Amino acid sequence: MKLTLCSTVVAKLDFASMCAFAKRTGYDGLELAPMTLSHEPHLLPAAKIAAAKKLADDHGIAITGLFSLMHAPHGLSITSADPATRALTFDVIERLCHVCAALGGKYMVHGSSQYRQLDPADRAGSRARGVEAFAHAAKCAAAAGVTYLLEPLRPSRTAFINTVADAAEVIDAIGSPALKTMLDCCSGSEAESESLVEVLDRWLPTGKIAHFHANDANHRGPGDGAVRFDGIIAALKRGGYTGVIGVEPFICEPDGPACATRALKHLRGVMQSVQ
């Protein structure tokens, strides 16, 4: 299992400095928010994408995938009924799939709770539009050769896809091998009725979980709260997980680099101790 750093943790750094920091600290990769590269990342020309990949390669760090997909450009939503919003969102999803592949990324994490809200007056319609957007994403991801991940998010952030079971229902309805789900410790701690270990034991054998975000229920990094990562790493190993673990704390004290360094040290120690 490889460890990748979510770029938002060190968002105050420019892209080159992010790459240098991740490599120097000991991460295997960088999970990149597209807005790191541009306010209109879907419109990045091929030359600039190639330059970004070369910069990462020159620093010896892989771009493992993309996340925070809907934060740029402004005005996206997978559940909106507005035709213009919907057309732009579908176009951004398609283009970002190809940006991800060109950067060498293998997966795309669709969290972005603000941009998948259910309209209280049209919950069924909102959900149907969201599922249609994910079907479009699966088609685009398959064409680009990447995996599109539905991230279950805690109910305090959205009512659309809160648990791995919720995501699995959508995945089964769409039926694309390019569409998978994942587990985020912070959201899973709030949303799941079972423990994180039990969720992994239940769902890893299905092949539907293809990514994992390491953080704590208190929104801090691994090792900075009550979540025990020895049991989680053991469950990942028991389930045959060979993918990437993304480090994504939301509260970073005293700052992002210090938190990222501390999280890496904690996870490496746990991974070495768990047989």
C-alpha positions in Angstrom: 0.0 0.0 0.0 1.3 3.4 -1.0 0.7 6.7 0.8 -0.3 9.8 -1.1 -0.7 13.3 0.2 -3.9 15.2 -0.6 -2.8 18.6 -2.0 -5.2 20.6 0.1 -3.2 19.8 3.2 -0.4 21.9 1.8 -2.5 24.3 -0.2 -0.4 27.3 0.7 2.5 25.8 -1.3 2.8 26.2 -5.1 2.6 23.0 -7.1 6.4 22.6 -7.5 6.8 23.1 -3.7 4.1 20.5 -3.1 5.9 18.0 -5.2 9.2 18.7 -3.5 7.7 18.5 0.0 5.8 15.2 -0.7 9.0 13.6 -2.0 11.2 15.0 0.8 8.8 13.9 3.5 8.5 10.3 2.2 5.2 10.2 0.5 4.8 8.0 -2.6 2.5 10.4 -4.4 0.4 13.5 -4.5 -3.4 13.4 -4.8 -4.1 16.6 -6.6 -7.0 19.0 -6.5 -7.4 20.2 -10.1 -7.8 23.8 -8.8 -4.1 23.6 -7.8 -3.2 24.0 -11.4 -5.9 26.4 -12.7 -9.2 28.1 -11.9 -10.4 26.3 -15.1 -8.5 23.0 -14.9 -10.7 21.4 -17.4 -9.5 23.8 -20.0 -5.8 23.3 -19.4 -3.9 22.9 -22.7 -2.0 19.7 -23.3 1.3 21.5 -23.1 0.6 22.8 -19.6 -0.6 19.4 -18.4 2.5 17.8 -19.8 4.6 20.4 -18.1 2.9 19.7 -14.7 3.5 15.9 -15.1 7.2 16.5 -16.0 7.6 18.7 -13.0 6.2 16.0 -10.7 8.3 13.4 -12.5 11.4 15.5 -12.1 10.7 15.6 -8.3 10.3 11.9 -8.3 6.7 12.1 -7.1 3.6 10.5 -8.8 0.3 12.2 -9.3 -1.8 9.3 -8.1 -5.2 10.8 -8.9 -7.5 13.8 -8.6 -9.9 14.8 -5.9 -12.0 17.9 -5.0 -13.3 17.7 -8.6 -16.2 20.2 -8.5 -14.5 23.2 -6.8 -13.4 24.8 -10.1 -14.7 26.3 -12.3 -17.4 28.1 -10.5 -21.1 27.0 -10.8 -21.0 23.2 -11.0 -23.6 20.7 -9.7 -24.4 17.1 -10.5 -27.9 17.5 -9.0 -29.1 20.8 -10.4 -32.0 20.9 -12.9 -30.6 23.9 -14.6 -29.6 22.9 -18.2 -26.6 25.3 -18.4 -25.3 24.1 -15.1 -25.8 20.5 -16.0 -24.1 20.9 -19.4 -21.1 22.6 -17.9 -20.8 20.0 -15.1 -20.9 17.1 -17.6 -18.3 18.8 -19.8 -16.0 19.4 -16.8 -16.3 15.8 -15.7 -15.4 14.5 -19.1 -12.4 16.8 -19.6 -11.1 16.2 -16.1 -11.0 12.4 -16.7 -8.6 13.1 -19.6 -6.6 15.6 -17.5 -6.2 12.9 -14.8 -5.0 10.3 -17.3 -2.6 12.8 -18.9 -1.1 13.5 -15.5 -0.5 9.8 -14.9 -3.4 9.6 -12.3 -5.3 6.4 -12.0 -8.4 7.5 -10.1 -10.8 10.4 -9.5 -12.4 11.0 -6.1 -15.9 12.6 -6.4 -16.6 14.1 -3.0 -17.6 17.8 -3.4 -20.6 17.8 -1.0 -21.6 21.4 -1.9 -22.2 20.4 -5.5 -24.3 17.3 -4.9 -27.1 18.6 -2.7 -30.6 17.3 -2.9 -33.3 19.9 -3.4 -35.8 19.5 -0.5 -38.7 20.1 -3.0 -37.4 17.6 -5.5 -35.3 15.0 -3.7 -36.1 12.2 -6.1 -35.4 14.3 -9.1 -32.1 15.6 -7.6 -31.0 12.0 -6.8 -31.9 10.8 -10.3 -29.9 13.6 -11.9 -26.9 12.8 -9.6 -27.0 9.1 -10.7 -27.2 10.2 -14.3 -24.1 12.4 -13.8 -22.2 9.4 -12.3 -23.2 7.3 -15.2 -21.8 9.9 -17.5 -18.6 10.0 -15.3 -18.3 6.2 -15.5 -18.5 6.4 -19.3 -15.9 9.2 -19.5 -13.6 7.5 -17.0 -13.7 4.2 -18.9 -12.8 6.1 -22.1 -9.8 7.8 -20.4 -8.6 4.7 -18.6 -9.2 5.9 -15.1 -11.5 4.8 -12.2 -14.2 7.2 -11.0 -14.8 6.9 -7.2 -18.1 7.8 -5.5 -17.0 9.1 -2.1 -19.6 8.6 0.6 -19.8 11.7 2.7 -21.1 12.3 6.2 -24.8 13.3 6.6 -23.8 16.7 8.0 -22.4 17.6 4.6 -24.9 16.0 2.2 -27.9 13.7 2.0 -26.8 12.1 -1.2 -24.6 9.0 -0.8 -23.6 8.8 2.9 -22.4 5.2 3.2 -20.5 2.6 1.2 -23.8 0.7 0.9 -25.4 3.9 -0.6 -22.5 4.1 -3.1 -22.7 0.4 -3.9 -26.4 0.8 -4.8 -25.5 3.5 -7.4 -22.6 1.5 -8.7 -24.8 -1.6 -9.2 -27.4 0.5 -11.0 -24.9 1.9 -13.4 -23.0 -1.3 -13.9 -19.6 0.1 -15.1 -16.3 -1.4 -14.0 -14.9 2.1 -14.2 -17.1 3.2 -11.3 -16.1 2.3 -7.7 -16.3 3.7 -4.2 -14.0 4.3 -1.3 -13.9 4.9 2.5 -13.0 8.1 4.2 -12.4 7.7 8.0 -13.9 11.0 9.0 -17.1 10.6 7.0 -17.3 6.9 7.7 -17.1 7.4 11.5 -20.2 9.6 11.4 -22.2 7.9 8.7 -21.6 4.2 9.0 -23.6 2.1 11.5 -20.6 -0.4 11.7 -17.1 0.3 12.7 -14.6 1.3 10.0 -13.0 -2.2 10.3 -16.3 -3.9 9.9 -17.1 -1.8 6.9 -13.8 -2.7 5.3 -14.3 -6.4 6.1 -17.7 -6.3 4.6 -17.0 -4.4 1.4 -13.4 -5.1 0.4 -14.2 -8.6 -0.8 -16.8 -7.2 -3.2 -14.2 -5.3 -5.1 -16.2 -2.1 -4.9 -13.8 -0.2 -2.6 -10.9 1.1 -4.6 -9.5 3.9 -2.5 -9.1 5.0 1.1 -8.7 8.3 2.9 -6.9 8.4 6.2 -8.0 11.0 8.7 -9.7 11.1 12.1 -13.3 11.5 13.2 -12.2 14.8 14.8 -11.1 16.0 11.3 -7.4 15.9 12.2 -4.8 13.6 10.8 -4.0 9.9 11.5 -2.7 9.6 15.0 -4.2 12.8 16.2 -7.5 11.4 17.5 -9.3 8.3 18.6 -9.3 6.3 15.3 -7.1 3.3 15.7 -5.2 2.7 12.5 -3.7 -0.6 13.5 -7.1 -2.3 13.1 -7.8 -0.4 9.9 -4.4 -1.3 8.3 -4.9 -4.9 9.4 -8.4 -4.9 7.7 -7.0 -3.5 4.5 -4.3 -6.1 4.4 -6.8 -8.8 5.3 -9.0 -7.7 2.4 -6.1 -7.8 -0.1 -6.1 -4.0 -0.6 -3.1 -3.0 -2.7 -4.3 0.5 -3.6 -3.4 4.0 -2.4 -4.0 5.5 1.0 -4.7 9.2 0.7 -3.8 11.4 3.8 -6.5 14.0 4.1 -6.8 15.8 7.5 -9.1 18.9 7.5 -7.7 20.5 10.6 -3.9 21.0 10.3 -2.0 22.2 13.4 0.3 23.9 13.7 0.3 23.9 9.9 -0.2 21.6 6.8 3.4 20.5 6.4 3.8 19.6 10.1 0.5 17.7 10.1 1.4 15.9 6.8 4.8 14.9 8.3 3.2 13.7 11.5 0.5 11.7 9.7 3.0 10.0 7.5 5.2 9.0 10.4 2.2 7.5 12.3 0.9 5.5 9.3 4.4 4.2 8.3 4.9 3.0 11.9 1.5 1.3 12.0 2.1 -0.3 8.6 5.4 -1.7 9.7 3.9 -3.1 13.0 0.9 -4.8 11.5 1.6 -8.2 10.0 
